[in-house]
Amino acid sequence: MSSVEMALIAFALAVGFYAFSPLFSVRALLPLLGMLTLFTISRPIYYFADGGASIHVGIAGSAARLTTAGAVIAGLAMWFFFNRSVGAVNGRLLVPVVVYLGVALLVVWDRTLLQYAGALALLTAVGAWYVGAKTAHQFASNLQMSRLIAWSVFLVVVAQSAISILQEMQIAIFVPTIVDDDTVTGRANGTFDHPASLGKMILLLCIVALPFTFSLDSKTRILSRASIVGSTVPLALSAGRANILAYVVLIALWLAISALRGRLRFKLTPSFFVLVPLLAFIAVIGYTRVSERNESDPFGGSRARFLDVALSQLDNIWLFGVGPNTYVAYFGQFDRLTGVGWPVHNAPLLLLTEIGAAGLILLAIPFAYGTVRAVQRFRGAGLGNDAAAVWVCSMIALYPVVTTGWGLVNEWTFPALMWTFGFLFQTMDEGLHTQFGTKDQPGRTRTGTRGSQSVN
């Protein structure tokens, strides 16, 4: 990391400390710093085996390593576990997949360095769900604390937008490892190593911000909505087609469902006449970038070929898979291009081939259970119901992302994905105890071990 990049990160942290200073406390600051790190920095910290720094294409590196995401999740998981002031969350949904990964690694798979690395990456992602849920338990049901979540999302969006604009101006900061690839050239990557990762992180931040766009607290509401609008800048400059499509679908569905639920009231204000031209300008930039990509890469590479390769061997390995992080090593025997380092561009199918149907089903349990609960709850008017509505919208919006690429399940973005949905899952519960949705919706008083707390 260059000195310029380190200075930018230091500046961002300083702004973050200033923003959070009125509510400074270790109990509030640690989860927020963890969230900021998770969504801004993706770097290896320590390698547990020799050769870990060598290049490997997969859901993890060539050997088990401690990443920034892993350090954040491990540290916060222990802190939450031993900090009894933060109440319990439902972690039982995660136990089956954790047990499966441990047992399969011992008795089913070959226990190679690649598999240890992949298993560690998956366990980090599972832990991220727990950390996200605990964060929501601490922040979501409190108006003042939820404002900190909105601030965190806003700061990350602003930082990534600013860095993306600088990269668009040909200023060499956070230069990706691979710079001569046609799929990377001319696209902003923010603080990450690939433009697609930037788009995915921004998309996940939108999912985090959306439930708070109807908050009673005006600052939380404004910050959340500003984050949604500001997200268009890095999305447009990163030119990820699936990411942009997912964003459009997410916002369109959210607006439609909000209108049906009576949550959306349109007012013609001066800001409308500022936002419309601004969004139109950003849309033109995004359209230009996507058009350029369509000309150079109209079919997204050899996706059809990679899909055929994965399906051709599925009959032999569908139940338990070939082991996490070993797709390229195994399927490269049957296809030269795959062996060079091109996994199948379909996240569920990649996980199916690596951890098998048994592992994929167990990993999907929290998502399936959350979807059932969200469908049951999204019609009401409150934070928990808003979170449920966002969950429903997200399940649909993320479909083009997970079926046209595998980036959401690598060791950098998968923890952020799991943190996001763990946060959303718990917010569905927390928001039902504390109703703060619209300015004319009366609040409730929450009474518990932390005392009585009015949200009016």
Secondary structure as UniProt FT lines:
FT   HELIX           3..20
FT   HELIX           21..23
FT   HELIX           26..38
FT   TURN            39..40
FT   STRAND          44..47
FT   TURN            50..53
FT   STRAND          65..67
FT   HELIX           68..82
FT   TURN            84..85
FT   HELIX           92..94
FT   HELIX           95..107
FT   HELIX           113..139
FT   TURN            140..141
FT   HELIX           143..168
FT   TURN            169..170
FT   TURN            182..186
FT   TURN            190..191
FT   HELIX           195..209
FT   HELIX           210..214
FT   HELIX           218..230
FT   HELIX           232..238
FT   HELIX           241..260
FT   TURN            261..262
FT   HELIX           270..296
FT   TURN            298..299
FT   HELIX           303..312
FT   HELIX           314..317
FT   TURN            318..320
FT   TURN            324..325
FT   HELIX           327..331
FT   TURN            332..334
FT   HELIX           336..341
FT   HELIX           347..377
FT   TURN            378..379
FT   HELIX           383..397
FT   HELIX           399..404
FT   HELIX           407..409
FT   TURN            411..413
FT   HELIX           414..433
FT   TURN            439..440
FT   STRAND          445..448
FT   TURN            449..450
FT   STRAND          451..454
//
